[in-house]
């Protein structure tokens, strides 16, 4: 593993030897290797001197101290002799005897390991490719072992983050914050589940991913996307609610737990050989950010005003003032009319669209989905369609804000004056 080092393999014992003087003297470096684990190959890490990987008759082993001591790195490898190893672009490629090739991703994390397990540590991630492919390794669940009995498994599509917790933190919150080069937070994650999340049976946003809180090493995959967009509880819209992928660049990653913060840098790089310029990435990022901000505003207003509808319906049952009840019904009619233009509440499954036409926010979602391509390109057709929908949103937004800022507060005041509980927004 260095120019003056030679290895030899004893034919009668599993001992591994090292010489630093061209074979004049030899030192046994087999501590930790089990008897019978004849060593076939030793490779050194490309990032950290003295970090060695050994392929033996009884599996894979690792040494942190130049071979003085070894420990198993078997993980989910089958029990078979290791015939060859190669350290390549941050991965360890393993050839086995009759059990296929295996790849251990992100061994750069091993190179950063310093044995300080009692500290909060955020390891620097490998560069993440701005690409689009599927993989079970996108999941941060420990139940995913990266194997498939019928086909190879792609690496994770995103930025793979490893962090060490000095103790289990089930009772306290762990948060992760990702900022771009301008210092803007583009995504944040928490170890706490969103208790307000409502499943949509495939017709709404997925639940937000949560961070692991186990003592020791935790793995989390950021899909490189902006935040998940809010859905509308009880409404089925056949669309993708996830955000778009951020443009290539350098990102600051902050991990916070129990009042402590650790930081590192992560790089997103463009897919090779596509010829996409940074300007095109930035143009698509601006376009998608604007669409996502508008849709978030729409759905937040829909959800807020729909709750007002429910409160108002309950209040109407208790009102005995005829004039107040008439005014309340007029306000309720306005709320329902606006809501019906914004969203189709009769849709509960995929085929419902054949009977109940999509409304405004579904059209806006479809525009977002069609504009979010694997290669950054803002087409003229997307620009034209956005201009059409934005023109409609001007009037719809104005009606919503009139309800929220004028009509509801004014009616609230009359309710209070008549000794009736007011509507909360």
N, C-alpha and C positions, 0 to 999 in steps of 0.2 A: 504493500500500500504506500510505501515511499521507495525511492529509487534504490536505497541501500538495504531494503528488507527482502528476505527470501523465506518462503514457507516450504516445509517438507511434511510428508505424512508417513507416520510409522506404520509398517505393514502388520504389526502384531498387537498394537494397542491403539485406542482411539485418541491418543494424545496429539495435540497440535503444538508445533514448535515455531519459534521465531528467531531469526538471526539478523543482527544489525551490522555484522562485520563479514559479510560475504561467506557465511558458513563456517567461520572459524570456531565460533561458540554458538550454542543454541539454548533457548530458554523455553520451558514448558508453559504454554499459555492456554491450557485446557480446563482451568478451574470453572466449574459450572456445567461442563459438557458431560452428559451421562455416558456410562460405559457402553461401548458399542456404537457410539455416534461418530463413526468415521467421517472425517471432514472432507468434502469434495471441492468446496470452493469458498474463498473468503474475498469480500469486497469492502472497500472503504467508502464511507459517505463522501459526497462531493462538496458538502458544505462544512462539515465538522471533522477535523483531524482526530483520529483515534476512535471514531465511531465505526465499528466494524459489523458486518453481517456475514454469518457463516451458514452455508448450506451443508447439512450432514445427512448421514444415513437415517437419522431419527428426527429430522425436521430442521426448522430454521431457528437460529440463535442470534443474539445481539450482544455486543460488548460496548460499554461506554468508555472504557479505559484502556484502549489499545490492546485488548486481548487478555488483560490480567484476570478478568472475570467475565463469565458469559451467563446469559439468562434466556429463557425461551421467548421467541417471537412468533409462536405457532399460530395464535389467534384462531381463525377458522380454516386454516390450511388442512388438507387431508393428511392422514398419517402415511407418509410416503417419503422415500429418499429425495433430497433436493440435489439436482444434478448441476445446476448453474444459476448464477445470479447476475443481474445487471442493474446498476444505479443509473437512471436515465430521466432527466428533466423533472426531478423531484419525486419520482416514483421508484419503487423497487420491483423489478420484474423477476419472477421466480419460475424456473423450469423444474418440473417434478418428473419422477419416474412413473410414467403411465397415467398420470392424473392431471394432465393439461398444464397450460401456463396460467400463472396467477399474477396479479398486479396489486401491490399495496400502495395506495395513493397517499400523497401529502406527507412523505417521510421528512420533509423539511421541518415539520413539527418536532420530530425526534431530535433533529440537530439542535433545536432550541432548548431542549429539556436540560435543566440544570439540577434536578433532584430536589427542588424547593417546593415540595407538595403542600406545605403549610401556608402558602401565599396565594393571593388572588392574582392569576396570570392570564393574560390574553395573548396567545401566540400569533405571530405575524403570519397571515395566510399566503398561500401561493397566488400568483396572478390568476385572475378569473377571466375566462374567455367570454366575450359578448356573443354568445351563440345560442341556438335553439335546438335542443334535442331532449329526448325523454330518458329518464333513468330512475330506478328505485332508490339510488343513492341520493336523490334530491331530498328524501325524507331524513329527518334528524332522529327518527325512532331507533332505539337499540334493537328492535325486532328485525330490522333490515340488515342482512348479513352480506349483501353484495354478491350473492351467488344466484345462479339459475341453472337448472339441470339440462336445459335445452339450448341455451344461447349465451353469448357473452353479455356482460353488463357494462353499460357506459359509465364513465365517471360522472359525478354530480354536475348538474348544469347550474352553476352559480358559484358563489364564493364560500368555500368551506372554512368555517371558523372553529377553532379549538380553544377552550378556556379551562382553566383549573380553578376549582373552588376548594378552599382549605377545609370546609366542612359542608355537610348537607344544609341546604337553605330552603327547605320546604315551607317554613313559617315566615320567611322574609322574601322580599321581592328582589329579583335580579333583572336588570334592564340593560339593553344594548341599543346604542345610538350610532347612526351612520351619517356622517356629514360629507358633503362634496368639497371641492377645493375652494369654494366661496364661503364655506362655513355654514351652509344651509343644511338643516336636517332633512335627509331624503327618505329615511325609514327608521323606525324604532320598533323594538320588540320587548316583551316582558315575559317573566316566568308565570305571571298570573293569567288565568283564562278569563276571557271576556264573558262574564256571567249574563250579559244582556243579549248575547248572540242567539239568534233564532234560526234553526235549520230551514233550508229552502228546497230540499229535495232536488238539488241540481239546478234550480232556477233562480239562484241568487249567489251571493258571495260565499266563499269558503270561510271556515273559522280561521282566525288569526293564529299563526304558528306561535308556540310558546317555547321559552328557553328551558333547558334542563337545569336542575338544581341539585344533582347528586354530588357527593363529595368526590373530589378527584377530577379526572378529565371528562369534559362534556363536549359534544360535537353539535354544531348548528350550521345549517346551510341557508345563507341569504340568496334568494333567487335573482338578485340584482334588480328587483322591481320596486317601484314606488308603492305607497300603501294601497291595501285592498279598499275598494270603493264601497260605500254603505249601500245596503240593499233596502228593500221595502218589505217588512215582515208580512207574511201571508200572501205575497204576490209572486207569481212565477214568471220570470223573464229569462228566456233562453239566450243567455249572453255570458261573456267573460267579464267578471268584476275585478280581476286583478289588474294592477297598474302596469305601466310599461317599463322596459328595461332602461336603466340609467345609461348615459353615454360613457364611453371609455374615459378613464382619468384616474386620479389618485383620490382615495377616500379615507377619511379619518374614522376609526372605529373606537368607540368608548364603551367599556363594560363597567357597570356600577353595581355594587353589592355592599350592603351594610355600611354606607357612608364612604366607601372607598371607590376610587375610579382608576382604571388602568386603560391605556390607549395603545393603539398600533396603527399602522398604515396598510391599506389594501389597494391593489391596482386592478382595474378592469381594462382589458386590452381588446382591440377589435379582432374579429375573425380574420385570419390571414387570407391573402389572395382575393379579397373582395373589392379592393380599390375604394372603399368608403372613406371619405374625408371626415375629419373631426367636425367641420362646419355642417355637414349633413346630419351627423349625429346630434349636434346641438340644435339644429333647426327642428328635427323631429321631437327632441326633448321639450322644447318650448311649446310646440303645437300640442303635444299630448298632455303636458302639465296644465295648459289652459282648458282643454276639454275635461280633464279629470276634476279640476277645480269647479267647473260649471256643474258637472253632474253631481258632485258631492253637495253643492249648494242646493240643487234641485231636490235630491232625495232627503236631505235634512229638512227642508221646508215641507215636503210632502209628509214626512213622519211627524213633524211638529203639529201641523195643521190637522192631520188625521186624529191625533190624540185630542185636540181641541174639539173636534166633532163629537168624539165619544163623551167628553165631559159635558158638552152642551146638550147632547141628547138626554143625559141623566138629569141635568138641571131642569130641562123642559118639563120633565115628569112631575117636578115638585113645585113649579111656578103656578101661582093662582092669580097673578096680575095679568089680565088679558092683554093689555098693551105691551107689557114686557115680553109676554109669551109670543105675541105676534112679531115683535122686533127680533126676538131670538130665533124664530123660525126663518125669518128673512136672512139672518146671518148664516144659519145652518145651510140654507139653500145655496148661498154664495160659496160656502166652503165645499159643498158637495159638487157643485158645478166645476169649480177649479180643479178639484181632485180628479174628477172624471176625465178632464182634458189631459191631465198629467200622467195618469197611470190606469192600467186595465186590471181591476181587482177581481174580475171573474176568472182570470187565468190561474189554474192551479197545477197544470201539467203541460207537457210538450204539445199535445194535439189540440189544446184549447185555442191556440192561435187561429185554427181553422174556423172557429165559431165566434171568437171575440177578438176584434182587431187590436193590435198594439197601439199604445198611445205615445205621448210625446217623449218621455224619458227613455222608453225602449228604443225609439228611433235614434236618440242621442247616443245610447249605448252601442247600437249597431255601427254608427259612424266611428266611434272610438275603436271598436274591435277591428273594423276594416282598415283603419289608418295605422294600426299598431302592427307593422310588418317586421319580419326578421332582419331585413336590410333597411336602413333609415331612408325613407322616401316620403315626402309630403306631396301627394299627387294633387293636381288641379281639381279633380273630381271631389276629393275630400275637402278642399278649401271651399269649393262652391256649395257643397252640401252643408258644411258648417255655417256658412253665411246665411243660408236659408233657415236653418234651425235657430241660430242665434237671433235672427230677426223676430222669430216667433217667441223666443224666450224673453225678449224685452218686455212684451206685453204681459206674458204670463207671470214674470217675476214682479212686475209692477203691481199686478193684482194681489199677489201673495204678500208683498210688503205692505200694501194698503190694509189688508186684513190684519196683519201682525202688528202694525204700528198705529193704526187708527181704529178700524172697526171693532176689533176684539177689546182693546183697552177702553174704548168708549162704552161698550156694552158692559164690560166688567164694572165700570164705575156705577152704572145704573143698578147692577146687581147688588153691589155693596150698599148703595143708598137705600135699597129695599130690604136689606138685611139678609141677602142670599149670598152663600159662598161663591167666590169668584172663580173664573177659569184660570188655570195655571198653564203657562207656556214654558 
